[in-house]
Amino acid sequence: MQKASARRVFAENLRKRRRARGLSQEALADLAGLHRTYVGSVERAERNISIDNIERLARALSSDVPELLAESR
Amino acid sequence: MQKASARRVFAENLRKRRRARGLSQEALADLAGLHRTYVGSVERAERNISIDNIERLARALSSDVPELLAESR
């Protein structure tokens, strides 16, 4: 099986974690200081997100960066 | 102790791993399809590197993305 791209792994983990926290995209965006439409596009793996924004989202979710980038087994 | 920023963690891990592989910044840049000066600035944590470029560097080092973002203990 081909390894998923880091973008897709992040997108999937972000969505899963956000939902587990009971947050809308808008609520997460507010917590992270980002725009709602930006969070949506990251969750669709459309954006080549930067490390600083990955970190903002991880903090907003009380998660950490390596965890959000780890492929689920 | 304050948690290091993801940028700094990545910068440090990248340098460590590159040296462990016996690669110069130029050799790593060639392997990853990036510019030597770009790799240098990433290792100084000056750049807000994108997820796609993090992945290129991880592949060039036969490492993986979460590993390069994990804080060393």
Backbone of each chain as nested JSON, in Angstrom:
{
  "chains": [
    {"id": "A", "residues": [
      {"number": 1, "name": "MET", "atoms": {"N": [0.837, -1.194, 0.0], "CA": [0.0, 0.0, 0.0], "C": [0.872, 1.245, 0.0]}},
      {"number": 2, "name": "GLN", "atoms": {"N": [0.5, 2.207, -0.804], "CA": [1.264, 3.465, -0.859], "C": [1.052, 4.259, 0.434]}},
      {"number": 3, "name": "LYS", "atoms": {"N": [2.119, 4.851, 0.885], "CA": [2.027, 5.714, 2.049], "C": [1.223, 6.968, 1.675]}},
      {"number": 4, "name": "ALA", "atoms": {"N": [0.3, 7.339, 2.55], "CA": [-0.471, 8.562, 2.292], "C": [0.456, 9.77, 2.4]}},
      {"number": 5, "name": "SER", "atoms": {"N": [0.156, 10.818, 1.658], "CA": [0.969, 12.021, 1.762], "C": [0.778, 12.64, 3.141]}},
      {"number": 6, "name": "ALA", "atoms": {"N": [1.779, 13.36, 3.571], "CA": [1.717, 14.028, 4.877], "C": [0.508, 14.964, 4.935]}},
      {"number": 7, "name": "ARG", "atoms": {"N": [0.221, 15.609, 3.818], "CA": [-0.94, 16.492, 3.742], "C": [-2.239, 15.766, 4.055]}},
      {"number": 8, "name": "ARG", "atoms": {"N": [-2.403, 14.586, 3.456], "CA": [-3.639, 13.831, 3.664], "C": [-3.724, 13.273, 5.081]}},
      {"number": 9, "name": "VAL", "atoms": {"N": [-2.594, 12.815, 5.568], "CA": [-2.567, 12.31, 6.947], "C": [-2.969, 13.426, 7.908]}},
      {"number": 10, "name": "PHE", "atoms": {"N": [-2.373, 14.592, 7.72], "CA": [-2.692, 15.713, 8.602], "C": [-4.169, 16.083, 8.488]}},
      {"number": 11, "name": "ALA", "atoms": {"N": [-4.661, 16.156, 7.262], "CA": [-6.06, 16.538, 7.022], "C": [-7.015, 15.604, 7.771]}},
      {"number": 12, "name": "GLU", "atoms": {"N": [-6.734, 14.322, 7.649], "CA": [-7.61, 13.316, 8.271], "C": [-7.523, 13.384, 9.801]}},
      {"number": 13, "name": "ASN", "atoms": {"N": [-6.324, 13.485, 10.311], "CA": [-6.152, 13.556, 11.768], "C": [-6.784, 14.83, 12.34]}},
      {"number": 14, "name": "LEU", "atoms": {"N": [-6.65, 15.916, 11.6], "CA": [-7.207, 17.189, 12.062], "C": [-8.724, 17.076, 12.198]}},
      {"number": 15, "name": "ARG", "atoms": {"N": [-9.338, 16.556, 11.163], "CA": [-10.8, 16.433, 11.173], "C": [-11.258, 15.512, 12.304]}},
      {"number": 16, "name": "LYS", "atoms": {"N": [-10.566, 14.377, 12.437], "CA": [-10.929, 13.403, 13.476], "C": [-10.82, 14.029, 14.867]}},
      {"number": 17, "name": "ARG", "atoms": {"N": [-9.718, 14.684, 15.086], "CA": [-9.462, 15.285, 16.394], "C": [-10.426, 16.444, 16.69]}},
      {"number": 18, "name": "ARG", "atoms": {"N": [-10.696, 17.246, 15.68], "CA": [-11.639, 18.355, 15.853], "C": [-13.015, 17.822, 16.242]}},
      {"number": 19, "name": "ARG", "atoms": {"N": [-13.466, 16.793, 15.524], "CA": [-14.778, 16.231, 15.832], "C": [-14.801, 15.583, 17.209]}},
      {"number": 20, "name": "ALA", "atoms": {"N": [-13.729, 14.916, 17.567], "CA": [-13.65, 14.292, 18.894], "C": [-13.763, 15.353, 19.995]}},
      {"number": 21, "name": "ARG", "atoms": {"N": [-13.319, 16.559, 19.683], "CA": [-13.419, 17.669, 20.648], "C": [-14.779, 18.36, 20.571]}},
      {"number": 22, "name": "GLY", "atoms": {"N": [-15.616, 17.927, 19.64], "CA": [-16.94, 18.539, 19.49], "C": [-16.893, 19.956, 18.95]}},
      {"number": 23, "name": "LEU", "atoms": {"N": [-15.878, 20.253, 18.154], "CA": [-15.713, 21.613, 17.627], "C": [-16.13, 21.687, 16.161]}},
      {"number": 24, "name": "SER", "atoms": {"N": [-16.775, 22.78, 15.789], "CA": [-17.01, 23.071, 14.369], "C": [-15.706, 23.602, 13.764]}},
      {"number": 25, "name": "GLN", "atoms": {"N": [-15.659, 23.63, 12.432], "CA": [-14.477, 24.225, 11.782], "C": [-14.325, 25.679, 12.227]}},
      {"number": 26, "name": "GLU", "atoms": {"N": [-15.453, 26.353, 12.362], "CA": [-15.404, 27.761, 12.763], "C": [-14.855, 27.922, 14.178]}},
      {"number": 27, "name": "ALA", "atoms": {"N": [-15.309, 27.064, 15.083], "CA": [-14.842, 27.157, 16.474], "C": [-13.342, 26.872, 16.555]}},
      {"number": 28, "name": "LEU", "atoms": {"N": [-12.902, 25.865, 15.807], "CA": [-11.469, 25.558, 15.801], "C": [-10.682, 26.726, 15.202]}},
      {"number": 29, "name": "ALA", "atoms": {"N": [-11.182, 27.262, 14.113], "CA": [-10.502, 28.398, 13.472], "C": [-10.347, 29.55, 14.462]}},
      {"number": 30, "name": "ASP", "atoms": {"N": [-11.42, 29.842, 15.208], "CA": [-11.355, 30.921, 16.199], "C": [-10.291, 30.634, 17.256]}},
      {"number": 31, "name": "LEU", "atoms": {"N": [-10.287, 29.402, 17.751], "CA": [-9.308, 29.031, 18.778], "C": [-7.871, 29.176, 18.271]}},
      {"number": 32, "name": "ALA", "atoms": {"N": [-7.692, 28.863, 16.997], "CA": [-6.333, 28.85, 16.436], "C": [-5.949, 30.189, 15.814]}},
      {"number": 33, "name": "GLY", "atoms": {"N": [-6.897, 31.107, 15.754], "CA": [-6.597, 32.391, 15.122], "C": [-6.465, 32.286, 13.603]}},
      {"number": 34, "name": "LEU", "atoms": {"N": [-7.227, 31.366, 13.028], "CA": [-7.195, 31.174, 11.573], "C": [-8.602, 31.393, 11.017]}},
      {"number": 35, "name": "HIS", "atoms": {"N": [-8.72, 31.39, 9.709], "CA": [-10.034, 31.602, 9.095], "C": [-10.752, 30.266, 8.893]}},
      {"number": 36, "name": "ARG", "atoms": {"N": [-12.055, 30.299, 9.056], "CA": [-12.867, 29.088, 8.91], "C": [-12.682, 28.427, 7.546]}},
      {"number": 37, "name": "THR", "atoms": {"N": [-12.651, 29.199, 6.495], "CA": [-12.52, 28.589, 5.164], "C": [-11.12, 27.976, 4.99]}},
      {"number": 38, "name": "TYR", "atoms": {"N": [-10.158, 28.551, 5.672], "CA": [-8.801, 27.986, 5.622], "C": [-8.785, 26.611, 6.281]}},
      {"number": 39, "name": "VAL", "atoms": {"N": [-9.405, 26.502, 7.454], "CA": [-9.454, 25.207, 8.149], "C": [-10.158, 24.171, 7.265]}},
      {"number": 40, "name": "GLY", "atoms": {"N": [-11.242, 24.578, 6.62], "CA": [-11.942, 23.666, 5.719], "C": [-11.04, 23.169, 4.602]}},
      {"number": 41, "name": "SER", "atoms": {"N": [-10.283, 24.055, 4.014], "CA": [-9.436, 23.641, 2.892], "C": [-8.27, 22.773, 3.364]}},
      {"number": 42, "name": "VAL", "atoms": {"N": [-7.795, 23.005, 4.581], "CA": [-6.749, 22.131, 5.134], "C": [-7.322, 20.731, 5.354]}},
      {"number": 43, "name": "GLU", "atoms": {"N": [-8.54, 20.646, 5.831], "CA": [-9.166, 19.332, 6.062], "C": [-9.468, 18.603, 4.751]}},
      {"number": 44, "name": "ARG", "atoms": {"N": [-9.498, 19.318, 3.649], "CA": [-9.646, 18.672, 2.338], "C": [-8.279, 18.465, 1.672]}},
      {"number": 45, "name": "ALA", "atoms": {"N": [-7.206, 18.691, 2.419], "CA": [-5.827, 18.499, 1.933], "C": [-5.534, 19.363, 0.705]}},
      {"number": 46, "name": "GLU", "atoms": {"N": [-6.214, 20.489, 0.601], "CA": [-6.012, 21.379, -0.543], "C": [-4.863, 22.355, -0.304]}},
      {"number": 47, "name": "ARG", "atoms": {"N": [-4.508, 22.533, 0.961], "CA": [-3.514, 23.553, 1.29], "C": [-2.187, 22.943, 1.703]}},
      {"number": 48, "name": "ASN", "atoms": {"N": [-1.149, 23.587, 1.237], "CA": [0.198, 23.211, 1.647], "C": [0.52, 23.977, 2.929]}},
      {"number": 49, "name": "ILE", "atoms": {"N": [-0.068, 23.535, 4.01], "CA": [-0.023, 24.27, 5.284], "C": [1.414, 24.388, 5.809]}},
      {"number": 50, "name": "SER", "atoms": {"N": [1.693, 25.485, 6.482], "CA": [3.039, 25.706, 7.03], "C": [3.156, 25.145, 8.441]}},
      {"number": 51, "name": "ILE", "atoms": {"N": [4.376, 24.965, 8.849], "CA": [4.651, 24.396, 10.175], "C": [4.084, 25.292, 11.29]}},
      {"number": 52, "name": "ASP", "atoms": {"N": [4.134, 26.599, 11.133], "CA": [3.594, 27.478, 12.181], "C": [2.083, 27.283, 12.327]}},
      {"number": 53, "name": "ASN", "atoms": {"N": [1.385, 27.127, 11.222], "CA": [-0.063, 26.915, 11.304], "C": [-0.417, 25.512, 11.786]}},
      {"number": 54, "name": "ILE", "atoms": {"N": [0.394, 24.531, 11.432], "CA": [0.206, 23.177, 11.985], "C": [0.273, 23.262, 13.508]}},
      {"number": 55, "name": "GLU", "atoms": {"N": [1.252, 23.994, 13.993], "CA": [1.435, 24.121, 15.437], "C": [0.261, 24.867, 16.098]}},
      {"number": 56, "name": "ARG", "atoms": {"N": [-0.226, 25.907, 15.467], "CA": [-1.407, 26.615, 16.009], "C": [-2.589, 25.681, 16.15]}},
      {"number": 57, "name": "LEU", "atoms": {"N": [-2.817, 24.874, 15.116], "CA": [-3.956, 23.955, 15.152], "C": [-3.749, 22.882, 16.211]}},
      {"number": 58, "name": "ALA", "atoms": {"N": [-2.532, 22.385, 16.32], "CA": [-2.239, 21.368, 17.338], "C": [-2.523, 21.936, 18.731]}},
      {"number": 59, "name": "ARG", "atoms": {"N": [-2.073, 23.153, 18.978], "CA": [-2.315, 23.768, 20.292], "C": [-3.795, 23.974, 20.552]}},
      {"number": 60, "name": "ALA", "atoms": {"N": [-4.505, 24.443, 19.536], "CA": [-5.94, 24.698, 19.695], "C": [-6.687, 23.414, 20.022]}},
      {"number": 61, "name": "LEU", "atoms": {"N": [-6.14, 22.282, 19.584], "CA": [-6.784, 20.986, 19.832], "C": [-6.193, 20.266, 21.042]}},
      {"number": 62, "name": "SER", "atoms": {"N": [-5.315, 20.94, 21.789], "CA": [-4.575, 20.292, 22.878], "C": [-3.941, 18.988, 22.423]}},
      {"number": 63, "name": "SER", "atoms": {"N": [-3.472, 19.002, 21.191], "CA": [-2.788, 17.843, 20.64], "C": [-1.323, 18.217, 20.475]}},
      {"number": 64, "name": "ASP", "atoms": {"N": [-0.541, 17.399, 19.831], "CA": [0.796, 17.878, 19.498], "C": [1.102, 17.577, 18.041]}},
      {"number": 65, "name": "VAL", "atoms": {"N": [2.145, 18.253, 17.561], "CA": [2.429, 18.232, 16.131], "C": [2.735, 16.814, 15.612]}},
      {"number": 66, "name": "PRO", "atoms": {"N": [3.635, 16.06, 16.251], "CA": [3.915, 14.726, 15.696], "C": [2.674, 13.845, 15.676]}},
      {"number": 67, "name": "GLU", "atoms": {"N": [1.837, 13.987, 16.699], "CA": [0.627, 13.164, 16.759], "C": [-0.302, 13.452, 15.582]}},
      {"number": 68, "name": "LEU", "atoms": {"N": [-0.434, 14.711, 15.236], "CA": [-1.328, 15.075, 14.119], "C": [-0.761, 14.666, 12.768]}},
      {"number": 69, "name": "LEU", "atoms": {"N": [0.515, 14.278, 12.745], "CA": [1.128, 13.88, 11.481], "C": [1.382, 12.373, 11.388]}},
      {"number": 70, "name": "ALA", "atoms": {"N": [0.981, 11.662, 12.442], "CA": [1.223, 10.213, 12.47], "C": [0.104, 9.477, 11.73]}},
      {"number": 71, "name": "GLU", "atoms": {"N": [0.497, 8.568, 10.847], "CA": [-0.519, 7.74, 10.164], "C": [-1.166, 6.818, 11.173]}},
      {"number": 72, "name": "SER", "atoms": {"N": [-2.494, 6.73, 11.096], "CA": [-3.178, 5.827, 12.018], "C": [-3.026, 4.402, 11.474]}},
      {"number": 73, "name": "ARG", "atoms": {"N": [-2.933, 3.459, 12.389], "CA": [-2.706, 2.063, 11.996], "C": [-4.024, 1.35, 11.792]}}
    ]},
    {"id": "B", "residues": [
      {"number": 1, "name": "MET", "atoms": {"N": [9.817, 23.975, 31.921], "CA": [10.527, 24.361, 30.69], "C": [9.535, 24.58, 29.564]}},
      {"number": 2, "name": "GLN", "atoms": {"N": [9.686, 25.649, 28.837], "CA": [8.815, 25.931, 27.694], "C": [9.067, 24.912, 26.587]}},
      {"number": 3, "name": "LYS", "atoms": {"N": [7.98, 24.504, 25.971], "CA": [8.064, 23.611, 24.82], "C": [8.707, 24.375, 23.66]}},
      {"number": 4, "name": "ALA", "atoms": {"N": [9.659, 23.729, 23.001], "CA": [10.27, 24.365, 21.835], "C": [9.244, 24.476, 20.719]}},
      {"number": 5, "name": "SER", "atoms": {"N": [9.371, 25.49, 19.883], "CA": [8.452, 25.614, 18.754], "C": [8.694, 24.468, 17.786]}},
      {"number": 6, "name": "ALA", "atoms": {"N": [7.643, 24.125, 17.056], "CA": [7.751, 23.053, 16.057], "C": [8.866, 23.367, 15.058]}},
      {"number": 7, "name": "ARG", "atoms": {"N": [8.979, 24.639, 14.693], "CA": [10.046, 25.06, 13.779], "C": [11.436, 24.71, 14.286]}},
      {"number": 8, "name": "ARG", "atoms": {"N": [11.651, 25.0, 15.585], "CA": [12.98, 24.738, 16.159], "C": [13.235, 23.245, 16.306]}},
      {"number": 9, "name": "VAL", "atoms": {"N": [12.195, 22.528, 16.699], "CA": [12.333, 21.077, 16.827], "C": [12.7, 20.481, 15.472]}},
      {"number": 10, "name": "PHE", "atoms": {"N": [11.982, 20.901, 14.441], "CA": [12.251, 20.378, 13.098], "C": [13.666, 20.74, 12.655]}},
      {"number": 11, "name": "ALA", "atoms": {"N": [14.052, 21.983, 12.879], "CA": [15.374, 22.458, 12.468], "C": [16.484, 21.598, 13.088]}},
      {"number": 12, "name": "GLU", "atoms": {"N": [16.325, 21.347, 14.374], "CA": [17.344, 20.586, 15.106], "C": [17.386, 19.128, 14.639]}},
      {"number": 13, "name": "ASN", "atoms": {"N": [16.212, 18.538, 14.503], "CA": [16.151, 17.144, 14.054], "C": [16.698, 16.987, 12.63]}},
      {"number": 14, "name": "LEU", "atoms": {"N": [16.382, 17.961, 11.802], "CA": [16.84, 17.903, 10.412], "C": [18.367, 17.908, 10.365]}},
      {"number": 15, "name": "ARG", "atoms": {"N": [18.955, 18.837, 11.09], "CA": [20.423, 18.937, 11.096], "C": [21.06, 17.663, 11.633]}},
      {"number": 16, "name": "LYS", "atoms": {"N": [20.504, 17.174, 12.745], "CA": [21.04, 15.966, 13.373], "C": [20.982, 14.781, 12.408]}},
      {"number": 17, "name": "ARG", "atoms": {"N": [19.826, 14.625, 11.801], "CA": [19.617, 13.485, 10.906], "C": [20.476, 13.611, 9.638]}},
      {"number": 18, "name": "ARG", "atoms": {"N": [20.582, 14.803, 9.119], "CA": [21.416, 15.027, 7.929], "C": [22.869, 14.673, 8.218]}},
      {"number": 19, "name": "ARG", "atoms": {"N": [23.347, 15.126, 9.376], "CA": [24.742, 14.834, 9.738], "C": [24.949, 13.351, 9.978]}},
      {"number": 20, "name": "ALA", "atoms": {"N": [23.963, 12.724, 10.615], "CA": [24.059, 11.282, 10.865], "C": [24.155, 10.504, 9.546]}},
      {"number": 21, "name": "ARG", "atoms": {"N": [23.581, 11.054, 8.5], "CA": [23.633, 10.428, 7.18], "C": [24.892, 10.821, 6.406]}},
      {"number": 22, "name": "GLY", "atoms": {"N": [25.698, 11.687, 7.003], "CA": [26.944, 12.121, 6.359], "C": [26.707, 13.005, 5.146]}},
      {"number": 23, "name": "LEU", "atoms": {"N": [25.59, 13.742, 5.159], "CA": [25.258, 14.59, 4.009], "C": [25.547, 16.058, 4.304]}},
      {"number": 24, "name": "SER", "atoms": {"N": [26.048, 16.76, 3.299], "CA": [26.138, 18.224, 3.39], "C": [24.746, 18.806, 3.147]}},
      {"number": 25, "name": "GLN", "atoms": {"N": [24.579, 20.091, 3.466], "CA": [23.299, 20.754, 3.167], "C": [23.027, 20.689, 1.667]}},
      {"number": 26, "name": "GLU", "atoms": {"N": [24.086, 20.838, 0.878], "CA": [23.931, 20.819, -0.579], "C": [23.479, 19.442, -1.065]}},
      {"number": 27, "name": "ALA", "atoms": {"N": [24.084, 18.407, -0.515], "CA": [23.729, 17.041, -0.941], "C": [22.28, 16.731, -0.575]}},
      {"number": 28, "name": "LEU", "atoms": {"N": [21.888, 17.137, 0.628], "CA": [20.495, 16.914, 1.043], "C": [19.542, 17.711, 0.146]}},
      {"number": 29, "name": "ALA", "atoms": {"N": [19.9, 18.954, -0.125], "CA": [19.054, 19.785, -0.99], "C": [18.876, 19.12, -2.354]}},
      {"number": 30, "name": "ASP", "atoms": {"N": [19.947, 18.591, -2.907], "CA": [19.866, 17.91, -4.203], "C": [18.926, 16.71, -4.121]}},
      {"number": 31, "name": "LEU", "atoms": {"N": [19.078, 15.915, -3.072], "CA": [18.228, 14.727, -2.913], "C": [16.755, 15.109, -2.802]}},
      {"number": 32, "name": "ALA", "atoms": {"N": [16.491, 16.234, -2.152], "CA": [15.109, 16.625, -1.879], "C": [14.537, 17.528, -2.972]}},
      {"number": 33, "name": "GLY", "atoms": {"N": [15.38, 17.938, -3.931], "CA": [14.915, 18.843, -4.975], "C": [14.672, 20.256, -4.452]}},
      {"number": 34, "name": "LEU", "atoms": {"N": [15.475, 20.647, -3.472], "CA": [15.341, 21.991, -2.898], "C": [16.676, 22.729, -3.071]}},
      {"number": 35, "name": "HIS", "atoms": {"N": [16.69, 24.007, -2.717], "CA": [17.918, 24.784, -2.872], "C": [18.75, 24.715, -1.589]}},
      {"number": 36, "name": "ARG", "atoms": {"N": [20.059, 24.677, -1.76], "CA": [20.973, 24.591, -0.622], "C": [20.745, 25.708, 0.401]}},
      {"number": 37, "name": "THR", "atoms": {"N": [20.559, 26.923, -0.075], "CA": [20.379, 28.027, 0.881], "C": [19.047, 27.894, 1.624]}},
      {"number": 38, "name": "TYR", "atoms": {"N": [18.081, 27.294, 0.957], "CA": [16.786, 27.05, 1.618], "C": [16.971, 26.06, 2.77]}},
      {"number": 39, "name": "VAL", "atoms": {"N": [17.679, 24.962, 2.509], "CA": [17.93, 23.972, 3.566], "C": [18.671, 24.626, 4.735]}},
      {"number": 40, "name": "GLY", "atoms": {"N": [19.638, 25.454, 4.444], "CA": [20.368, 26.159, 5.503], "C": [19.431, 27.015, 6.351]}},
      {"number": 41, "name": "SER", "atoms": {"N": [18.544, 27.732, 5.712], "CA": [17.652, 28.618, 6.474], "C": [16.626, 27.812, 7.273]}},
      {"number": 42, "name": "VAL", "atoms": {"N": [16.222, 26.655, 6.757], "CA": [15.327, 25.782, 7.534], "C": [16.06, 25.273, 8.781]}},
      {"number": 43, "name": "GLU", "atoms": {"N": [17.32, 24.921, 8.634], "CA": [18.095, 24.424, 9.789], "C": [18.365, 25.523, 10.814]}},
      {"number": 44, "name": "ARG", "atoms": {"N": [18.221, 26.759, 10.42], "CA": [18.334, 27.864, 11.381], "C": [16.956, 28.308, 11.879]}},
      {"number": 45, "name": "ALA", "atoms": {"N": [15.939, 27.544, 11.529], "CA": [14.548, 27.82, 11.961], "C": [14.061, 29.182, 11.479]}},
      {"number": 46, "name": "GLU", "atoms": {"N": [14.622, 29.645, 10.378], "CA": [14.226, 30.962, 9.843], "C": [13.003, 30.879, 8.943]}},
      {"number": 47, "name": "ARG", "atoms": {"N": [12.724, 29.666, 8.452], "CA": [11.662, 29.51, 7.465], "C": [10.445, 28.827, 8.04]}},
      {"number": 48, "name": "ASN", "atoms": {"N": [9.308, 29.323, 7.64], "CA": [8.034, 28.706, 7.996], "C": [7.737, 27.636, 6.932]}},
      {"number": 49, "name": "ILE", "atoms": {"N": [8.46, 26.54, 7.023], "CA": [8.441, 25.5, 5.975], "C": [7.047, 24.882, 5.843]}},
      {"number": 50, "name": "SER", "atoms": {"N": [6.712, 24.487, 4.634], "CA": [5.396, 23.88, 4.38], "C": [5.453, 22.363, 4.561]}},
      {"number": 51, "name": "ILE", "atoms": {"N": [4.279, 21.794, 4.716], "CA": [4.185, 20.347, 4.927], "C": [4.747, 19.558, 3.737]}},
      {"number": 52, "name": "ASP", "atoms": {"N": [4.547, 20.048, 2.515], "CA": [5.081, 19.321, 1.353], "C": [6.614, 19.289, 1.381]}},
      {"number": 53, "name": "ASN", "atoms": {"N": [7.216, 20.394, 1.781], "CA": [8.681, 20.402, 1.841], "C": [9.219, 19.617, 3.035]}},
      {"number": 54, "name": "ILE", "atoms": {"N": [8.486, 19.618, 4.136], "CA": [8.865, 18.758, 5.269], "C": [8.902, 17.306, 4.786]}},
      {"number": 55, "name": "GLU", "atoms": {"N": [7.893, 16.929, 4.024], "CA": [7.815, 15.551, 3.531], "C": [8.959, 15.23, 2.553]}},
      {"number": 56, "name": "ARG", "atoms": {"N": [9.287, 16.156, 1.688], "CA": [10.424, 15.938, 0.772], "C": [11.712, 15.69, 1.527]}},
      {"number": 57, "name": "LEU", "atoms": {"N": [11.934, 16.498, 2.56], "CA": [13.166, 16.35, 3.341], "C": [13.16, 15.037, 4.106]}},
      {"number": 58, "name": "ALA", "atoms": {"N": [11.997, 14.671, 4.647], "CA": [11.905, 13.4, 5.371], "C": [12.239, 12.238, 4.438]}},
      {"number": 59, "name": "ARG", "atoms": {"N": [11.683, 12.271, 3.233], "CA": [11.958, 11.187, 2.275], "C": [13.422, 11.145, 1.887]}},
      {"number": 60, "name": "ALA", "atoms": {"N": [13.998, 12.31, 1.658], "CA": [15.405, 12.374, 1.254], "C": [16.31, 11.809, 2.344]}},
      {"number": 61, "name": "LEU", "atoms": {"N": [15.848, 11.886, 3.585], "CA": [16.643, 11.378, 4.713], "C": [16.214, 9.971, 5.129]}},
      {"number": 62, "name": "SER", "atoms": {"N": [15.334, 9.346, 4.358], "CA": [14.762, 8.041, 4.743], "C": [14.235, 8.09, 6.177]}},
      {"number": 63, "name": "SER", "atoms": {"N": [13.67, 9.212, 6.524], "CA": [13.063, 9.373, 7.84], "C": [11.558, 9.488, 7.617]}},
      {"number": 64, "name": "ASP", "atoms": {"N": [10.826, 9.811, 8.645], "CA": [9.427, 10.117, 8.385], "C": [9.025, 11.402, 9.087]}},
      {"number": 65, "name": "VAL", "atoms": {"N": [7.901, 11.932, 8.663], "CA": [7.51, 13.278, 9.081], "C": [7.308, 13.372, 10.602]}},
      {"number": 66, "name": "PRO", "atoms": {"N": [6.54, 12.479, 11.224], "CA": [6.354, 12.631, 12.678], "C": [7.674, 12.545, 13.442]}},
      {"number": 67, "name": "GLU", "atoms": {"N": [8.568, 11.686, 12.962], "CA": [9.864, 11.535, 13.642], "C": [10.663, 12.842, 13.6]}},
      {"number": 68, "name": "LEU", "atoms": {"N": [10.63, 13.518, 12.473], "CA": [11.394, 14.77, 12.351], "C": [10.774, 15.911, 13.154]}},
      {"number": 69, "name": "LEU", "atoms": {"N": [9.542, 15.695, 13.634], "CA": [8.877, 16.747, 14.404], "C": [8.779, 16.415, 15.89]}},
      {"number": 70, "name": "ALA", "atoms": {"N": [9.329, 15.268, 16.27], "CA": [9.246, 14.846, 17.665], "C": [10.361, 15.481, 18.478]}},
      {"number": 71, "name": "GLU", "atoms": {"N": [10.011, 16.038, 19.618], "CA": [11.032, 16.598, 20.505], "C": [11.87, 15.474, 21.081]}},
      {"number": 72, "name": "SER", "atoms": {"N": [13.17, 15.65, 21.085], "CA": [14.024, 14.614, 21.662], "C": [13.999, 14.753, 23.176]}},
      {"number": 73, "name": "ARG", "atoms": {"N": [14.072, 13.615, 23.841], "CA": [13.974, 13.629, 25.303], "C": [15.34, 13.784, 25.933]}}
    ]}
  ]
}
